[in-house]
Amino acid sequence: TRASEKLMKVHCRDDPSICGTRQVEDISTLRASESFGSFGGEVADFVQKEQQQVEQEKSLLQKRKDRMEAFLEKERRENAFCVLAGSLSCTALFFGLLVLWSCL
């Protein structure tokens, strides 16, 4: 190697096992996606997999939220039914007692 050439190594910040090396003369002409062999492709694959995991987690979170909302809605309906049934029973009992009282 010439004295002006240097060995440059790049690592993916999120996954240091993804790396590439190259002998370089002029740093200004380097592009990580082209100059370091498969580094650019590996990083792109890593980023795509990360994005897929994020989307999957969003989907799972939304499903959990939907299930929870369905459960809460069912609870609200059941509670409303109990309140309505209790109110009707009390009203019927009140009118029954009123009729009985008026008959005496």
C-alpha positions as CSV (number, residue, x, y, z in Angstrom):
1,T,0.0,0.0,0.0
2,R,1.0,3.5,-0.6
3,A,1.7,5.9,2.3
4,S,-1.3,8.0,1.4
5,E,-3.7,5.0,1.6
6,K,-5.4,4.2,4.8
7,L,-7.6,1.3,6.0
8,M,-11.1,2.5,6.8
9,K,-13.6,0.4,8.6
10,V,-17.3,1.1,9.1
11,H,-19.8,-0.4,11.5
12,C,-23.5,-0.2,11.7
13,R,-24.3,1.7,14.9
14,D,-27.3,-0.5,15.8
15,D,-25.6,-3.8,15.0
16,P,-21.8,-3.6,15.2
17,S,-21.4,-7.1,13.7
18,I,-22.3,-5.5,10.4
19,C,-19.1,-3.9,9.1
20,G,-17.0,-3.3,6.1
21,T,-13.4,-2.3,5.4
22,R,-11.5,-0.7,2.5
23,Q,-8.2,0.8,1.6
24,V,-8.8,4.4,0.7
25,E,-6.9,7.2,-0.8
26,D,-9.5,10.0,-0.9
27,I,-12.1,9.8,1.8
28,S,-14.3,12.3,0.1
29,T,-15.2,9.8,-2.7
30,L,-16.4,7.1,-0.4
31,R,-20.0,6.0,-0.2
32,A,-20.8,3.4,2.4
33,S,-23.4,1.8,0.3
34,E,-21.0,1.2,-2.6
35,S,-17.4,1.4,-1.3
36,F,-17.5,-1.2,1.5
37,G,-18.6,-4.4,-0.3
38,S,-21.8,-5.9,1.1
39,F,-21.9,-3.4,4.1
40,G,-24.6,-1.2,2.4
41,G,-26.8,-4.2,1.6
42,E,-26.5,-5.7,5.0
43,V,-27.4,-2.4,6.7
44,A,-30.4,-2.0,4.3
45,D,-31.5,-5.6,5.2
46,F,-31.0,-4.8,8.9
47,V,-33.1,-1.6,8.7
48,Q,-35.8,-3.4,6.7
49,K,-36.0,-6.2,9.3
50,E,-36.2,-3.6,12.1
51,Q,-39.0,-1.8,10.4
52,Q,-40.9,-5.0,9.9
53,Q,-40.5,-5.7,13.6
54,V,-41.8,-2.2,14.4
55,E,-44.8,-2.7,12.2
56,Q,-45.5,-6.1,13.7
57,E,-45.4,-4.7,17.2
58,K,-47.7,-1.9,16.1
59,S,-50.1,-4.5,14.7
60,L,-50.0,-6.6,17.9
61,L,-50.5,-3.5,20.1
62,Q,-53.6,-2.5,18.0
63,K,-55.0,-6.0,18.3
64,R,-54.6,-5.8,22.1
65,K,-56.2,-2.4,22.2
66,D,-59.1,-3.7,20.1
67,R,-59.6,-6.8,22.3
68,M,-59.5,-4.6,25.4
69,E,-62.0,-2.2,23.9
70,A,-64.3,-5.0,23.0
71,F,-64.1,-6.4,26.5
72,L,-64.8,-3.0,28.1
73,E,-67.8,-2.5,25.7
74,K,-69.2,-5.9,26.8
75,E,-68.7,-5.0,30.4
76,R,-70.5,-1.7,29.9
77,R,-73.4,-3.4,28.1
78,E,-73.7,-6.0,30.9
79,N,-73.6,-3.3,33.6
80,A,-76.2,-1.2,31.7
81,F,-78.5,-4.3,31.5
82,C,-78.1,-5.0,35.2
83,V,-79.0,-1.3,36.0
84,L,-81.9,-1.4,33.7
85,A,-83.2,-4.7,35.0
86,G,-82.8,-3.5,38.6
87,S,-84.6,-0.2,37.9
88,L,-87.5,-2.0,36.2
89,S,-87.8,-4.5,39.1
90,C,-87.8,-1.6,41.6
91,T,-90.4,0.3,39.6
92,A,-92.6,-2.8,39.3
93,L,-92.3,-3.5,43.0
94,F,-93.1,0.1,43.9
95,F,-96.2,0.1,41.7
96,G,-97.2,-3.3,43.1
97,L,-97.0,-2.0,46.6
98,L,-98.8,1.2,45.6
99,V,-101.7,-0.9,44.2
100,L,-101.7,-3.1,47.3
101,W,-101.7,-0.1,49.5
102,S,-104.6,1.5,47.7
103,C,-106.6,-1.7,48.0
104,L,-106.3,-1.7,51.8
